[in-house]
């Protein structure tokens, strides 16, 4: 029996003129390589019906489910600081929206489904490796509790896509709270199409901030809500060592979900200047720059929303609107600082928060210590929990020089004593905030190479299973926790996958 999708397509219904209806390309030999059964169940879908030849045809775009209204969304964006007035879904299609079992509206979209009017000369296809990367990184982020888009399925197409080398083709099916981006607002603001811009803002509010619907200052309130979500998201990125790699405004969602796992990586040895994107030659999207770029992107959203707040010929209203959005943008660093410190306190085992400055200094000095001795970010936090439980030896083994570590540990223990939390409870709190496993870059590449070069999905499946349990230390998964040799990390680069 064909899988049933109970589509309710509000974007197609409410925002005509903000997209182009389009059909996915058909492929010669669809073969389902990955199905996220838990996510399918969450969406109210029949996994047995999807895990079939019919499901492969569906997820490849050869046969669309009843009620689908495939469309290519239009948007613009600042890419590495340069404005492109029209980007849009060049190899993606929004199939439609479902209401999941928890009553949440979710987008179902293809990536790699062929050319669209926004392809700008590209083939609209995707290679298998980058699509499986989206699975690994997205599911790892989900397991870590970081808001993220997720992969529902990956289907081989039986085609070869030509990049630097010929590669096996694939289509990803992605699930998101929405695909609304800062760049979506930028496109219609830049064109001066205020009716479409207003409809877009009202659609975004109805979808993500329904309590704001009908309020007089809702464009400003929307900006404030997006800023809050992004501050929380960026703090989570920073606290797990995640580097997005391509924080263009078309890759910043209104929902506060992480989107686009192309040039991304998890940091190993702590280095605020770490960059892994092959195209980020100036370090614009380096690890430490991410909160600054988020603020910059929010300023671009603020500019796009200004026409909805004041008529261009009303100078007094424009001045007031500019002052209001500037206040939101200027408040963002503090929102981020508070969210980051909240996470750092949990990772440090601290409960009380009476002295932000002292706790911030403790966290900053810990990070400076990791940087000075090039200590692995993930393992350092995890082994600090062992120290809280009374065993410092695993932590000491990570450091070449003992004295700076001991000096910092003495300060940390004095601070812990203020909370008077039992040692084992403190350690448990820390382990719940600091994962043991992240997608180590060399392990990800090994799994993708096996799948792409040898048609062997077993390494991918084993790594995925491990990443879904990032908190659990097991002998079986110990090799996934080991950092790559420094020589490998130093030359590691990721690519956009287009």
N, C-alpha and C positions, 0 to 999 in steps of 0.2 A: 504493500500500500504506500503511495507517495506521502512524504512528510507534509504535515499541515502547518502552515505559518499563519497565525492570526494577525495579519498586518493591520496597522492603523497609522497611515502615513501622513503625519501632520506637516512635515516639511514640504512635501509635494503639494499638499492641499492648501497650505497657508501662504506659501512664499513663491508663487508663480512669478517668473522673471528673475529669480535668483539661482536658476539652474537650467540645464538643458536635458530633456528626456533623452535617454540613450540606451542602447542594448549592448550587453557584453558580447565579445567575440566568441564564436564556437571553437572548440579545440578537438583535435583528432582522437586522442586516447585518454579521456579523463580517468584518473585512478586516485582514490581517496587514500592519502598517506597519513593523515592525522585528523582525529575527531576529538574535540574536548567534550567528553561525555558529561562531566559535571556541569559545565557551562550550558550545554544543550538542555539538560534537565532543569537548570535554573531558569532558562528561557521558556520552559513549558513545551519543549520539542520532544518528539519521539525518537530516541537514539537508535532504536532498532531499524526504523525506517530510513534514518540518515546514513547508517553504516551499511551501505548497499551500493549497487551499481546506480540506482536512481539517485542516491545521495551524492555519489561522485559526479554525476551529470549535473546535478543542481549546483554543487559547490564549484564546478568548473564554469558555470554560466551557460551550459548547453540547454538546460531545461529550467525555466524559472518557476518558482512556486506560485500558486494562485494568490493574487492580491499584491504581488510585487509591483513596484512602480520605479524601475531603475532610472536613475538620473545622475548626471555629473554636476556636482556643486560648483558654483562660481565663487572665487575669492581672489584676493590680491595678497601682498605680503612684502615685508622687508626681509630680504635675504642677505645676511651678512652686512646689514645696515643700508642696503640699497633697495629702493622701492621698485617693485614690479607691479604695475597697475592691474595686470590680469595673469593669474596663475590658474587656479581651478584644478579639478580632478583630472589629471592627465593620464592616469592609469587606474583610476578607482571609480567605483559606482556605488551609490547608496541604493540598496535594494528596497529598503523600507524600514519600518519601525514595529517593534513588538512591545507589548506590556508583559513584563516577566512575572514570575510567581509572587514577587514581593511588591507588585504594583508599580515598578519602575519602567519608564519608557527607555528602550534600548535600540540603537541603530544597528542594522545588519548591513555590512558593506563588503564589497569585493575590492581587492587590491591585486593588480596584475591582470585585469580582465580585458585588456586591449585598448586600442586608441579611442580617444574621445575628441571633441572639438577643442579641448584644452591641452592636447598632448604636445603642442609646440615642436613637432617634428619627431617626437619619440615614438617608440613602437607600442607603448602602453602595456608592455608585458613585464613579467617579473621572473627572476631566476629562483630556483628552489632554495638555495642557501639563505638569501636574505629573508625569505618568507618563514623558514624554520627558525631563523634568528628571532623574528617577531614572536614566535611561540615561546622560545626559551626565555627571552628577556621579559616579555609580558607576564608569563606565568610566574617567573621568579619575583617580579615586582608585586604581583598579586599576593603571593605567599608571604612577602615581607610586609604586607599591609599598606603598600603605596598605591594610591589611586591610579588606575591604568586602563587603557583599552586592552582587550584580550582577543586572542585568536580562537575562533570556533572551529575552523577547519583549514587544512592545507591539501590541495589537490594537484597532483602532477597532471600536466596537460598533454604529454607525449610530443611536445614541440621542443625545439632548441631555440634559445634566445642568444643573440650575439652581443656580448659585451667585449671586454678585452680578449676573452676566450669564449668559445661556444659553451653554453651552460644549459642544463635541463630547466625547462620552464615549469611554473607553478602559479596557482591562484590562491591567495589568502582570503579567508572570510573573517572579517574583523567585527567585533562587537564594541560599541562605545555608548556612553551616556548621551553623547551627540557628537557630531563632527563640526560644530560651530567653532570658529576660530577668530582670533583677533583680526586676521586677514579678511575674513568674511565681512566684517564691519568696515574695514579700510576700503574695500573695493567700492562699496556703494556711497561711502562718504566722499571718496575721491571723485566719483562721477557726479556728485551733487544730486543723486537720486534719493531725495529725502523720504519720499513715501515708502520706498523699499527699505531704506535704513530704519525707519520707524517700525515697519512691519517686522523686520528682523529683530529689533530690540524687544518688541512685545512678544515675539515667538520665543526668544531666549529666556525672557523672564517667566513666561508661562511654563517653560520646560524645566528651568533650573532654579528659579526663585519665585514660585507662584505667590508667595506672601506679598510681593511687591506689585502685583498686578493692580492696575487702577490707581496707583499712588501718583501724586503730581510730579515728584522728583525721581521717577523710576529710572531714567538713564543714569543719573548720578548714583542711585542706589545699586543699579546693576554693576557699575564700575567698582563700587565699594565691595560688593559681594565677590566679584571676580578677583579682586586684589586679596581678599581674605583667603580664598581658596588657593590662589597661587602661592601666597606666603606659606601656608601649611604644606603644600606640595613640595616647594623648594627646600623647606627644612627637612622633609623626609628624604629627598634626594641626597642632601648633604650628609645626613646622618647615616646613610648606608653607602656613601662613597660613589654614588651614581653620577656619571657625566653624560648628559644628553647628546651633546656634540653638534646639534644643529637647531638652536633655539630661535629660529626665524619666527616672525609673527604668524605665519601660516601654520606653524607647528605648536602654537600656544592655544589651548582650548579654553572656551568659556566655562566648561564644566569643572575644570581643575583636574582633569585626568592627564596622565602622561600619554603622548601619542608620538608615533613614528620612531621605531627602533632601528634606524639605519646606522649612522655614524655615532654609536653610543658604546659605552664601556663602563665597567666598574673599576675604580682605582685600586691598585694593590699597595705598593709603598706610598705612604702619604706624601702628597705633593700638591699644594694648592694650585700650581700652574699646570697641572696635568692636562694634556690634550691628546685625544686619540683619533680625532676626525682627520681623514686624509686631506680634506679641503679647508681646514681651519688653520691657515698658514700663520695668521697673526695672533692666534690664541684668544680670539674674541669670546669663544664659548668654553674657555678653560673652566675647570672645576670651581675655582674661587670666584669667577666672574658670573656664575649662574644667577645669583640673587640680583646682581646689578643689571643683567640683561632682562630678567623678569620685570624689574621696575621700568626699564626702557620700553619694553613691549607694552606694559600697561599704559605708559604715556602715549603710545601710539593708539591704543584703544580709546583713551580719553579724548584725543584729538578727533577720532572718528565719531564719538558720541556728542561732541560739542554742538554740532548743528541741530541736534534734537533738544538742546537745553536753552538755546538762545538764537534768535534770528540774526543773521549776519549784519543787518543794517541797524541793529539796536546795540549801540556801543556799550551802554551801561549794563545791559543784560549779558553781553559777551564778556565783559570784564568780570562780572560776578560769577559766570559759569567757569571761566578760566581759573579764578581763585578757588572755586569749589573743587574742581578736578585736581588742581595742583595740590590741594590739601590731602586728597586721597593718595596721590603719588608720593608725596612727602611722608605720609604715614606708613608707607609700605616697609621701609627698612626696620621700623620698630615692630611691625607685625611679624616680619620674618625673624627678627632677633628673639622675640618672645617664643615663637614656635620652635626655633632652633634650640634655644636654651632648655625648653621643656623636654625635648628629646634628649639633649645631652645630659640633663639631670638624671633621667631614667637610665641612661647608659652608664653613668657614674655611680648609680645606686643611691642617689640622693632623693629624699622625700620632701623635706621642708624647702621653701623657697623664700626665705626672709631677706637674703642679701644677694640680689642679682649680680652686683658688681664682683663680689668675691667668688661666686660660683662661676661666673663667666671667665674670670681670670684663671680659675682652676682648670676649666675646660680648654681655654686658649693655650695655657702652658703645657697641657697634656699633648695637644696637637703639635705645638712647637717642638716638643720632645720627640714625637713620632717623625716629624719632618727632618730634624737634625740627624737622626740615626737611621732614616729611611726604613722605618718599621712598617710592616703590613698593617693597613688601616683596620681591616675586618678582624684579623686575629688579635691585634692589640686590644681592642675593646673586649673581645671574647675572653682573652686570658686575664684581663683585669677583673672579670667576674670570678675567675679562679682565685685570684689574690684576695678578693673580698671573702671568699669561703675559707681562706687560711693557707692556700698553697700558692706561693709566689714564683715557684721555679718555672712553670710554663711561660709566665710573663717575662721573667728575667732572661730566658733563652732567646727572646726576640731582640734583645738589646745588646749592642757591642760594648757599651760603656755602662757600668752598673751605677756609678755614683749619681748622675743626674736623675736616673729613674728612682733611686732610693730617696733622694731629696723630695721629689714630687710625691712619692707614695706616703711619706711622712705627713705632708700637708693634707693629702686626700684622707688619710685615716683620722686625722683630727676633725676634718669636716664630717666624715661618716659618724663619728662619735656624737655629734650634735643631734643626729636623728635617732640614735639608740635603737636601731633596727637590728635584730639578731642576724648574725653573719650569714647563715644559710638563706634566710629570707631576702637579705640584701643581694646575695649572689643570684638568686632566682629572679629577682626583679631585673637585674642587669642582663641576664641571659635572655630574658623575654624581650629586651630592647636591642640586643646586639646579636645578629645572626652568626652562625658558624659557617654557613655556606652562602656564597654569592655565585653568580655566573662568572667564574674565572675565565678570562679571555682566551687563554690557550685551550681550555677544555671546550669552550664553545666552538672554537675554530676546528678542533679535532672532530667534534660531532658533525659539524656542517660539511667538512671535507669528506667524511665517510659517506654521508648521505648524497652529496652532489657528485663526487668522483667515483664512488664504488657502489652506489645504490644500496648502501647499508644503513638502515635506520636504527639499528640496535644501539650504537653509541648515543645517538640523539635521545632515544627513549630512556636509556639508563640515566643520562644527565638530567633529563626533564623530571624523572621520578625523584631524583635527589634534590633538585631545586625546589620541589614542592614541599620539602621538609627542611627548611633552612635553619631551624632552631635545634634540630636533633643531632647530637654527635654520635655517630655510629662507625664502627670499624669498616663496614661495607663501603661507606662513602668518604672515608678519610682522604683518599687521593684527590677528591674534588675540592677539598679545603686547602690543599697545598698551593702556595703562590707559585707563579711561573718563575723561572730563572730571570734575574734582573736584565740579562741581555735580551731576552725575548720581550719583556715588557717595554724596554727602552725603544724598541723599533716597532711596537704594535700600532697598527692603524686600522680604522674601520671606514667603511664606505657607504654611500647612500643607497646602493643596490639598484639604481635605475639603469 
